[in-house]
């Protein structure tokens, strides 16, 4: 079973928010103001590659680009962000 602690050790500094949803899948978020060519799929692919290099095989369950109006002081989940939902293989 994949834990948040295992993922955080590898992706700390790459993903702004690392958590687990009610289904037990790992949820990664990375905030943005401008996308600069990035997408939810590219974010997820890069995260999977980093985890694979650390010996943690995962697969993508879902990706998204969440667009929200800018609000100073808002959390990552409340602002614009790339979202990737992953599960261990």
Phi and psi in radians as a Rosetta constraint file:
Dihedral C 1 N 2 CA 2 C 2 CIRCULARHARMONIC -1.432 0.35
Dihedral N 2 CA 2 C 2 N 3 CIRCULARHARMONIC 2.288 0.35
Dihedral C 2 N 3 CA 3 C 3 CIRCULARHARMONIC -1.946 0.35
Dihedral N 3 CA 3 C 3 N 4 CIRCULARHARMONIC 2.760 0.35
Dihedral C 3 N 4 CA 4 C 4 CIRCULARHARMONIC -1.077 0.35
Dihedral N 4 CA 4 C 4 N 5 CIRCULARHARMONIC -0.645 0.35
Dihedral C 4 N 5 CA 5 C 5 CIRCULARHARMONIC -1.074 0.35
Dihedral N 5 CA 5 C 5 N 6 CIRCULARHARMONIC -0.727 0.35
Dihedral C 5 N 6 CA 6 C 6 CIRCULARHARMONIC -1.106 0.35
Dihedral N 6 CA 6 C 6 N 7 CIRCULARHARMONIC -0.778 0.35
Dihedral C 6 N 7 CA 7 C 7 CIRCULARHARMONIC -1.210 0.35
Dihedral N 7 CA 7 C 7 N 8 CIRCULARHARMONIC -0.727 0.35
Dihedral C 7 N 8 CA 8 C 8 CIRCULARHARMONIC -1.063 0.35
Dihedral N 8 CA 8 C 8 N 9 CIRCULARHARMONIC -0.653 0.35
Dihedral C 8 N 9 CA 9 C 9 CIRCULARHARMONIC -1.078 0.35
Dihedral N 9 CA 9 C 9 N 10 CIRCULARHARMONIC -0.557 0.35
Dihedral C 9 N 10 CA 10 C 10 CIRCULARHARMONIC -1.588 0.35
Dihedral N 10 CA 10 C 10 N 11 CIRCULARHARMONIC -0.717 0.35
Dihedral C 10 N 11 CA 11 C 11 CIRCULARHARMONIC -1.791 0.35
Dihedral N 11 CA 11 C 11 N 12 CIRCULARHARMONIC 0.104 0.35
Dihedral C 11 N 12 CA 12 C 12 CIRCULARHARMONIC -1.060 0.35
Dihedral N 12 CA 12 C 12 N 13 CIRCULARHARMONIC 2.241 0.35
Dihedral C 12 N 13 CA 13 C 13 CIRCULARHARMONIC 1.673 0.35
Dihedral N 13 CA 13 C 13 N 14 CIRCULARHARMONIC -0.324 0.35
Dihedral C 13 N 14 CA 14 C 14 CIRCULARHARMONIC -1.736 0.35
Dihedral N 14 CA 14 C 14 N 15 CIRCULARHARMONIC -0.847 0.35
Dihedral C 14 N 15 CA 15 C 15 CIRCULARHARMONIC -1.731 0.35
Dihedral N 15 CA 15 C 15 N 16 CIRCULARHARMONIC 2.341 0.35
Dihedral C 15 N 16 CA 16 C 16 CIRCULARHARMONIC -1.322 0.35
Dihedral N 16 CA 16 C 16 N 17 CIRCULARHARMONIC -0.517 0.35
Dihedral C 16 N 17 CA 17 C 17 CIRCULARHARMONIC -2.414 0.35
Dihedral N 17 CA 17 C 17 N 18 CIRCULARHARMONIC 2.272 0.35
Dihedral C 17 N 18 CA 18 C 18 CIRCULARHARMONIC -2.254 0.35
Dihedral N 18 CA 18 C 18 N 19 CIRCULARHARMONIC 2.152 0.35
Dihedral C 18 N 19 CA 19 C 19 CIRCULARHARMONIC -2.641 0.35
Dihedral N 19 CA 19 C 19 N 20 CIRCULARHARMONIC -2.996 0.35
Dihedral C 19 N 20 CA 20 C 20 CIRCULARHARMONIC -2.272 0.35
Dihedral N 20 CA 20 C 20 N 21 CIRCULARHARMONIC 2.370 0.35
Dihedral C 20 N 21 CA 21 C 21 CIRCULARHARMONIC -1.575 0.35
Dihedral N 21 CA 21 C 21 N 22 CIRCULARHARMONIC 3.139 0.35
Dihedral C 21 N 22 CA 22 C 22 CIRCULARHARMONIC -1.154 0.35
Dihedral N 22 CA 22 C 22 N 23 CIRCULARHARMONIC -0.352 0.35
Dihedral C 22 N 23 CA 23 C 23 CIRCULARHARMONIC -1.458 0.35
Dihedral N 23 CA 23 C 23 N 24 CIRCULARHARMONIC -0.099 0.35
Dihedral C 23 N 24 CA 24 C 24 CIRCULARHARMONIC 1.553 0.35
Dihedral N 24 CA 24 C 24 N 25 CIRCULARHARMONIC 0.136 0.35
Dihedral C 24 N 25 CA 25 C 25 CIRCULARHARMONIC -1.485 0.35
Dihedral N 25 CA 25 C 25 N 26 CIRCULARHARMONIC 2.604 0.35
Dihedral C 25 N 26 CA 26 C 26 CIRCULARHARMONIC -1.389 0.35
Dihedral N 26 CA 26 C 26 N 27 CIRCULARHARMONIC 2.290 0.35
Dihedral C 26 N 27 CA 27 C 27 CIRCULARHARMONIC -2.003 0.35
Dihedral N 27 CA 27 C 27 N 28 CIRCULARHARMONIC 2.124 0.35
Dihedral C 27 N 28 CA 28 C 28 CIRCULARHARMONIC -1.923 0.35
Dihedral N 28 CA 28 C 28 N 29 CIRCULARHARMONIC 2.452 0.35
Dihedral C 28 N 29 CA 29 C 29 CIRCULARHARMONIC -2.344 0.35
Dihedral N 29 CA 29 C 29 N 30 CIRCULARHARMONIC 2.502 0.35
Dihedral C 29 N 30 CA 30 C 30 CIRCULARHARMONIC -2.384 0.35
Dihedral N 30 CA 30 C 30 N 31 CIRCULARHARMONIC 2.064 0.35
Dihedral C 30 N 31 CA 31 C 31 CIRCULARHARMONIC -1.262 0.35
Dihedral N 31 CA 31 C 31 N 32 CIRCULARHARMONIC 2.661 0.35
Dihedral C 31 N 32 CA 32 C 32 CIRCULARHARMONIC -2.608 0.35
Dihedral N 32 CA 32 C 32 N 33 CIRCULARHARMONIC 2.701 0.35
Dihedral C 32 N 33 CA 33 C 33 CIRCULARHARMONIC -1.887 0.35
Dihedral N 33 CA 33 C 33 N 34 CIRCULARHARMONIC -0.775 0.35
Dihedral C 33 N 34 CA 34 C 34 CIRCULARHARMONIC -2.078 0.35
Dihedral N 34 CA 34 C 34 N 35 CIRCULARHARMONIC 2.433 0.35
Dihedral C 34 N 35 CA 35 C 35 CIRCULARHARMONIC -1.310 0.35
Dihedral N 35 CA 35 C 35 N 36 CIRCULARHARMONIC -0.527 0.35
Dihedral C 35 N 36 CA 36 C 36 CIRCULARHARMONIC 0.871 0.35
Dihedral N 36 CA 36 C 36 N 37 CIRCULARHARMONIC 0.751 0.35
Dihedral C 36 N 37 CA 37 C 37 CIRCULARHARMONIC 1.457 0.35
Dihedral N 37 CA 37 C 37 N 38 CIRCULARHARMONIC -0.041 0.35
Dihedral C 37 N 38 CA 38 C 38 CIRCULARHARMONIC -1.449 0.35
Dihedral N 38 CA 38 C 38 N 39 CIRCULARHARMONIC 2.714 0.35
Dihedral C 38 N 39 CA 39 C 39 CIRCULARHARMONIC -2.469 0.35
Dihedral N 39 CA 39 C 39 N 40 CIRCULARHARMONIC 2.985 0.35
Dihedral C 39 N 40 CA 40 C 40 CIRCULARHARMONIC -1.094 0.35
Dihedral N 40 CA 40 C 40 N 41 CIRCULARHARMONIC -0.657 0.35
Dihedral C 40 N 41 CA 41 C 41 CIRCULARHARMONIC -1.164 0.35
Dihedral N 41 CA 41 C 41 N 42 CIRCULARHARMONIC -0.745 0.35
Dihedral C 41 N 42 CA 42 C 42 CIRCULARHARMONIC -1.133 0.35
Dihedral N 42 CA 42 C 42 N 43 CIRCULARHARMONIC -0.696 0.35
Dihedral C 42 N 43 CA 43 C 43 CIRCULARHARMONIC -1.073 0.35
Dihedral N 43 CA 43 C 43 N 44 CIRCULARHARMONIC -0.824 0.35
Dihedral C 43 N 44 CA 44 C 44 CIRCULARHARMONIC -1.128 0.35
Dihedral N 44 CA 44 C 44 N 45 CIRCULARHARMONIC -0.763 0.35
Dihedral C 44 N 45 CA 45 C 45 CIRCULARHARMONIC -1.051 0.35
Dihedral N 45 CA 45 C 45 N 46 CIRCULARHARMONIC -0.744 0.35
Dihedral C 45 N 46 CA 46 C 46 CIRCULARHARMONIC -1.150 0.35
Dihedral N 46 CA 46 C 46 N 47 CIRCULARHARMONIC -0.692 0.35
Dihedral C 46 N 47 CA 47 C 47 CIRCULARHARMONIC -1.136 0.35
Dihedral N 47 CA 47 C 47 N 48 CIRCULARHARMONIC -0.742 0.35
Dihedral C 47 N 48 CA 48 C 48 CIRCULARHARMONIC -1.107 0.35
Dihedral N 48 CA 48 C 48 N 49 CIRCULARHARMONIC -0.702 0.35
Dihedral C 48 N 49 CA 49 C 49 CIRCULARHARMONIC -1.106 0.35
Dihedral N 49 CA 49 C 49 N 50 CIRCULARHARMONIC -0.767 0.35
Dihedral C 49 N 50 CA 50 C 50 CIRCULARHARMONIC -1.122 0.35
Dihedral N 50 CA 50 C 50 N 51 CIRCULARHARMONIC -0.703 0.35
Dihedral C 50 N 51 CA 51 C 51 CIRCULARHARMONIC -1.183 0.35
Dihedral N 51 CA 51 C 51 N 52 CIRCULARHARMONIC -0.685 0.35
Dihedral C 51 N 52 CA 52 C 52 CIRCULARHARMONIC -1.111 0.35
Dihedral N 52 CA 52 C 52 N 53 CIRCULARHARMONIC -0.675 0.35
Dihedral C 52 N 53 CA 53 C 53 CIRCULARHARMONIC -1.113 0.35
Dihedral N 53 CA 53 C 53 N 54 CIRCULARHARMONIC -0.462 0.35
Dihedral C 53 N 54 CA 54 C 54 CIRCULARHARMONIC -1.593 0.35
Dihedral N 54 CA 54 C 54 N 55 CIRCULARHARMONIC 0.073 0.35
Dihedral C 54 N 55 CA 55 C 55 CIRCULARHARMONIC 1.446 0.35
Dihedral N 55 CA 55 C 55 N 56 CIRCULARHARMONIC 0.407 0.35
Dihedral C 55 N 56 CA 56 C 56 CIRCULARHARMONIC -2.043 0.35
Dihedral N 56 CA 56 C 56 N 57 CIRCULARHARMONIC 1.686 0.35
Dihedral C 56 N 57 CA 57 C 57 CIRCULARHARMONIC -1.307 0.35
Dihedral N 57 CA 57 C 57 N 58 CIRCULARHARMONIC 2.252 0.35
Dihedral C 57 N 58 CA 58 C 58 CIRCULARHARMONIC -2.400 0.35
Dihedral N 58 CA 58 C 58 N 59 CIRCULARHARMONIC 2.916 0.35
Dihedral C 58 N 59 CA 59 C 59 CIRCULARHARMONIC -2.385 0.35
Dihedral N 59 CA 59 C 59 N 60 CIRCULARHARMONIC 2.764 0.35
Dihedral C 59 N 60 CA 60 C 60 CIRCULARHARMONIC -1.432 0.35
Dihedral N 60 CA 60 C 60 N 61 CIRCULARHARMONIC 2.302 0.35
Dihedral C 60 N 61 CA 61 C 61 CIRCULARHARMONIC -1.713 0.35
Dihedral N 61 CA 61 C 61 N 62 CIRCULARHARMONIC -0.728 0.35
Dihedral C 61 N 62 CA 62 C 62 CIRCULARHARMONIC -2.802 0.35
Dihedral N 62 CA 62 C 62 N 63 CIRCULARHARMONIC 2.596 0.35
Dihedral C 62 N 63 CA 63 C 63 CIRCULARHARMONIC -2.348 0.35
Dihedral N 63 CA 63 C 63 N 64 CIRCULARHARMONIC 2.733 0.35
Dihedral C 63 N 64 CA 64 C 64 CIRCULARHARMONIC -2.792 0.35
Dihedral N 64 CA 64 C 64 N 65 CIRCULARHARMONIC 2.747 0.35
Dihedral C 64 N 65 CA 65 C 65 CIRCULARHARMONIC -2.056 0.35
Dihedral N 65 CA 65 C 65 N 66 CIRCULARHARMONIC 2.000 0.35
Dihedral C 65 N 66 CA 66 C 66 CIRCULARHARMONIC -1.735 0.35
Dihedral N 66 CA 66 C 66 N 67 CIRCULARHARMONIC 2.110 0.35
Dihedral C 66 N 67 CA 67 C 67 CIRCULARHARMONIC -1.821 0.35
Dihedral N 67 CA 67 C 67 N 68 CIRCULARHARMONIC 2.162 0.35
Dihedral C 67 N 68 CA 68 C 68 CIRCULARHARMONIC -2.365 0.35
Dihedral N 68 CA 68 C 68 N 69 CIRCULARHARMONIC 2.664 0.35
Dihedral C 68 N 69 CA 69 C 69 CIRCULARHARMONIC -1.143 0.35
Dihedral N 69 CA 69 C 69 N 70 CIRCULARHARMONIC 2.525 0.35
Dihedral C 69 N 70 CA 70 C 70 CIRCULARHARMONIC -1.175 0.35
Dihedral N 70 CA 70 C 70 N 71 CIRCULARHARMONIC 2.305 0.35
Dihedral C 70 N 71 CA 71 C 71 CIRCULARHARMONIC -2.384 0.35
Dihedral N 71 CA 71 C 71 N 72 CIRCULARHARMONIC 2.036 0.35
Dihedral C 71 N 72 CA 72 C 72 CIRCULARHARMONIC -1.047 0.35
Dihedral N 72 CA 72 C 72 N 73 CIRCULARHARMONIC 2.347 0.35
Dihedral C 72 N 73 CA 73 C 73 CIRCULARHARMONIC 1.471 0.35
Dihedral N 73 CA 73 C 73 N 74 CIRCULARHARMONIC -0.002 0.35
Dihedral C 73 N 74 CA 74 C 74 CIRCULARHARMONIC -1.277 0.35
Dihedral N 74 CA 74 C 74 N 75 CIRCULARHARMONIC 2.648 0.35
Dihedral C 74 N 75 CA 75 C 75 CIRCULARHARMONIC -1.235 0.35
Dihedral N 75 CA 75 C 75 N 76 CIRCULARHARMONIC 2.961 0.35
Dihedral C 75 N 76 CA 76 C 76 CIRCULARHARMONIC -1.045 0.35
Dihedral N 76 CA 76 C 76 N 77 CIRCULARHARMONIC -0.754 0.35
Dihedral C 76 N 77 CA 77 C 77 CIRCULARHARMONIC -1.169 0.35
Dihedral N 77 CA 77 C 77 N 78 CIRCULARHARMONIC -0.417 0.35
Dihedral C 77 N 78 CA 78 C 78 CIRCULARHARMONIC -1.585 0.35
Dihedral N 78 CA 78 C 78 N 79 CIRCULARHARMONIC -0.134 0.35
Dihedral C 78 N 79 CA 79 C 79 CIRCULARHARMONIC -1.977 0.35
Dihedral N 79 CA 79 C 79 N 80 CIRCULARHARMONIC -3.077 0.35
Dihedral C 79 N 80 CA 80 C 80 CIRCULARHARMONIC -1.168 0.35
Dihedral N 80 CA 80 C 80 N 81 CIRCULARHARMONIC 2.307 0.35
Dihedral C 80 N 81 CA 81 C 81 CIRCULARHARMONIC -2.766 0.35
Dihedral N 81 CA 81 C 81 N 82 CIRCULARHARMONIC 2.767 0.35
Dihedral C 81 N 82 CA 82 C 82 CIRCULARHARMONIC -1.560 0.35
Dihedral N 82 CA 82 C 82 N 83 CIRCULARHARMONIC 2.452 0.35
Dihedral C 82 N 83 CA 83 C 83 CIRCULARHARMONIC -2.237 0.35
Dihedral N 83 CA 83 C 83 N 84 CIRCULARHARMONIC 2.363 0.35
Dihedral C 83 N 84 CA 84 C 84 CIRCULARHARMONIC -2.332 0.35
Dihedral N 84 CA 84 C 84 N 85 CIRCULARHARMONIC 2.275 0.35
Dihedral C 84 N 85 CA 85 C 85 CIRCULARHARMONIC -1.922 0.35
Dihedral N 85 CA 85 C 85 N 86 CIRCULARHARMONIC 2.157 0.35
Dihedral C 85 N 86 CA 86 C 86 CIRCULARHARMONIC -2.162 0.35
Dihedral N 86 CA 86 C 86 N 87 CIRCULARHARMONIC 2.726 0.35
Dihedral C 86 N 87 CA 87 C 87 CIRCULARHARMONIC -2.453 0.35
Dihedral N 87 CA 87 C 87 N 88 CIRCULARHARMONIC 2.616 0.35
Dihedral C 87 N 88 CA 88 C 88 CIRCULARHARMONIC -1.184 0.35
Dihedral N 88 CA 88 C 88 N 89 CIRCULARHARMONIC 2.556 0.35
